[in-house]
Amino acid sequence: MSNPRPGPDEFDEEELIRSEFDSIVSGLSLDESAPTTYLDELDARQDTHRFIPPNPPRQSPRAMWRAIKRAVNRWFNRGYHEDDGATL
């Protein structure tokens, strides 16, 4: 059986919900004269904080081979060899 008339607790809850909704809506501005919207501001913020990958200069095959050789020599001539997790 459903009760057609709300009890005192149900009325208080409904009134509380309405008052919360009214307080939220009263803070909103429907003024559309602003040049930007909130979404425009979000898009602009994302553009300024995005990652820009580095663009290293191109190397000739000879320069790349020299860089590889230097890296391998540095790796072999490092001080401590054990427990580094790498093996050749």
N, C-alpha and C positions, 0 to 999 in steps of 0.2 A: 504494500500500500504506500502510495506516495502522498506526502503532505502538500496540499496546494499552497499553503501559506508558509513562507520561510520563517524559521525560528529566529530567535534573537542573535545566535551565533552566526548564522548564514547571512543575515542582514549586515552585521558588522564587517564580515569579510568582504562582501560585495561593496560596501561603502568605502572600505579601505582600498580596494582595487581601483575604484573610480577616482578617489582622491589622489592616488599615486599616478594614475594616467593623466589626470588634469594637471598635476604639477609638472610632469614631463612635457606635455603639450604646451603648457604656458611658457616654457623656456625656449621653444622653437620659434624661429623667425621665418616668416614666409616672404621676406623681402628678396626679390630676385634681381635687384638692381646692381648687385655686386658683380664685378667683371670676371671673377673666377668662382668656381664651385668647390666644394670640399673634395670631390673626386679629382678635379684639376690640380689641387694642392697635393694630393696623394701621388699623382703621376709625376709631378715635378720633383717631389721628394725622392721618389724611386730613381729618377734619372740622375740625380746628383750623387747617390750612394751606390751606384752599380759598379761592378768590377770591370776594370779595363785591363785586358791581358797585355803583358809586355810584348813588344815587337822587336826582338833582337835583330841585329843586322845580319844579312846573309853572309855565309862564309864560303870560300872556295873549297873544293875537295882537299886540297893540300893543307889549308889552314885547319880544316876539320880533323884531318889525320894527325896533325901536330898537337891539337888540343886533346885528342884521345890518348896519344902517346904520353903527354904530360900527366894526364889524369891517372893512367895506369901506373906510371912511375911513382907518382905521389902515393898511390894506394899501396904499392909494394914496399916503399921506403918509409912508411909510417912507423911509429915506435912500437906499439903493443899489438900483436897479431892474434892472440887467443880470445875466444868468446866474443868476436865481433859479429858473428852470425852470417858471415859471407865467406865463401870458398870459391876458388877457381879450379 
